[in-house]
Amino acid sequence: MLGFRYSIAILALGSIVLNASDGFDDDFGGDEEIKIVEVKKEKPKDFTYYGDVSFLSSYNYAHKSPANSNLNDFRGLSSAKISSNINLEYKINDNYKIKSTLKVFKDFIYDIKSDDYNTVPKDYDQDIEINELYVQGKINNKFDITHGRQVVVWGKSDNIRITDTLNSLDNTSPGMVDIKDLRLARVMTKLDYFVNTQWSVNTILLHENRFSKLPQFGSDYAPANETMANNMTVDEPNKSFENRGIALSANGNLEGQDVSIYYANQYVDNTEYRSNMLGLAYNKVLGSYLLKTEIAYFDNYDSDLIDSKIDSLIGAEYNGISEGSISLEIANKDDEIQYALRFTQSYINNTLDFTTLYSGFGKDLKDGGFVRTWFDYAIDDKISTNFGVMTYQGGDNARFEMIKDNDRIFGSVKYNF
């Protein structure tokens, strides 16, 4: 009898559940099944690559006709360059990887205007170079190591280099490209020690002396006199043990502020002597402002002809503008005052960026300088364009007086892969 009652209760409960299910079917669409889809996590690839291919062109509109037929005629179209940057990365294991950057370009302007160029500047028509090639890895939770040709950025300034001395620059077209895209990698061994989450210490052995690339004879940025142009370049010291250098840094990422202390013993860029450099860089966030300062002392221990010097910089960046910023940096470098004023504004959901940069020299801005104004527009995730105007100001500084007629318009199309 008790079992019968339990059976009746079970049947009643089943009926209630079935009726309830029918009711829910009416409200939510019937007998649809819920499928659980398992998403398989794709294993990271051991070998990856990415980069870009660009076409760049420029038009000189301020040059005068050459003084004689032996000189290059720089008027009109001045560049028709196809270039590519290819970045490669190979994962050796969970702790170590190899990274490399290959740069290739061909400028067809010297073929298109062969009658106007009696002299083709060295390495201006085409080049292929492995700029970066290094092994990077983690020894343990405290130590990282990187060996090979690499870029190490020092300092806080975006426009003027004071303590940023470890990597030379490609200065073959002064002012046309930002510093961050000009650095030339050099062979180093870098050991990073992480004291805690805020402080790190870096020890760097400098195995290669690589000097900045300067304008070559035949370029509109170099003297028309071949002897004068060739004398601008100093041969790099060989890679013997006694020519190697060393660098040390301590970096603190503190709340609302960063501080770095630097030391380097190395050859001074494009000279035949070495120097000890001791530097300090500091920045601090105050509301919408970023304040920054750098100072560096260079001694003259390797040359009686060169005096010791102190280079310094102060700057401020205001980010209170909607989708924009403005910054001003003032430096005393090589006993010359230098100013850098930059304004940037983004439009159309950050797909169109407008930037203008003024760089002036001399306490009263009479030594020369330049203004570069340009637009960057991202058509989509793969394709972007660039268009701008570059104007140079002559002055008491001979290097700017020499290139004051190099005003030009420029543009490019880039495909990222």
Secondary structure, DSSP 8 states (H G I E B T S, - for coil): -HHHHHHHHHHHHHHHHHHHHHHHHHHHTSS--------------SEEEEEEEEEEEEEE-S----SSTTS----EEEEEEEEEEEEEEEE-SSSEEEEEEEEEEEETHHHHTTTT-SS--TTTSEEEEEEEEEEEEESSSSEEEEEEEE----SS-SS--SS--SSEEB-SSTTSS-GGGTEE-EEEEEEEEE-SSSEEEEEEEE------B---TTSTTS-SSHHHHHTT--------GGG-EEEEEEEEEETTEEEEEEEEEEE-TTSS-EEEEEEEEEEEEETTEEEEEEEEEE--TT-SSS--EEEEEEEEEE--STTEEEEEEEEEETTEEEEEEEEEEEETTTTEEEEEEEEEESTTS-SEEEEEEEEEEESSSSEEEEEEEEEEE--SSHHHHHTTT--EEEEEEEEE-
